[in-house]
């Protein structure tokens, strides 16, 4: 996915949801901070979103812009509307660190709030799928995130202590391998 495609997703999602702002919290949120992120981080054709003010429109987003929709068939990517709390485990304060994508022309004056890279990495690590670990490993390798900040954010999560220990150990081991 490209930054231009993400901007298109912002326009379309805001139109469908009748909202002027959306949260972007899947892997493509990386394009908020890093518009030219490495291609390996931009392989997903899915944008995970939630309208910021119109939570009731999540299903409408899936119906109009979701997987296998006409939008998907036409543009080669799709938008998955879902409640952020069901899809992502994020550290406290993530909303205040989100990176805005806003432009009068490319986003039609609408704002897509992208989860900040460290917060995104934490969410990916909690999921702990192989593709998520690979994503975070590449963020570390490319020095797009800082190990100490990542560990601090993991420390602030409200999660089981065994899970926290596993995540901390994974980050420390990965950092040593770099």
LINBELCOR-V390556 format. One record per residue. SS is DSSP state (H for helix, E for strand, L for the rest). Layout:
ss->SS
ss->SS
This chain:
ss->L
ss->L
ss->H
ss->H
ss->H
ss->H
ss->H
ss->H
ss->H
ss->H
ss->H
ss->H
ss->H
ss->H
ss->H
ss->H
ss->H
ss->L
ss->L
ss->L
ss->E
ss->E
ss->E
ss->E
ss->L
ss->L
ss->H
ss->H
ss->H
ss->H
ss->H
ss->H
ss->H
ss->L
ss->L
ss->L
ss->L
ss->L
ss->H
ss->H
ss->H
ss->H
ss->L
ss->L
ss->L
ss->E
ss->E
ss->E
ss->E
ss->E
ss->E
ss->L
ss->L
ss->L
ss->H
ss->H
ss->H
ss->H
ss->H
ss->H
ss->H
ss->H
ss->H
ss->H
ss->H
ss->L
ss->L
ss->L
ss->L
ss->H
ss->H
ss->H
ss->H
ss->H
ss->H
ss->L
ss->L
ss->E
ss->E
ss->E
ss->E
ss->L
ss->L
ss->H
ss->H
ss->H
ss->H
ss->L
ss->L
ss->L
ss->L
ss->L
ss->L
ss->H
ss->H
ss->H
ss->H
ss->L
ss->E
ss->E
ss->E
ss->E
ss->L
ss->L
ss->L
ss->L
ss->L
ss->L
ss->L
ss->L
ss->E
ss->E
ss->E
ss->E
ss->L
ss->L
ss->H
ss->H
ss->H
ss->H
ss->H
ss->H
ss->H
ss->H
ss->H
ss->H
ss->H
ss->L
ss->L
ss->H
ss->H
ss->H
ss->H
ss->H
ss->H
ss->H
ss->H
ss->H
ss->H
ss->H
ss->H
ss->L
ss->L
ss->L
ss->L
ss->L
ss->H
ss->H
ss->H
ss->H
ss->H
ss->H
ss->H
ss->H
ss->H
ss->H
ss->L
ss->L
ss->L
ss->L
ss->H
ss->H
ss->H
ss->H
ss->H
ss->H
ss->H
ss->H
ss->H
ss->H
ss->H
ss->H
ss->H
ss->H
ss->H
ss->H
ss->H
ss->L
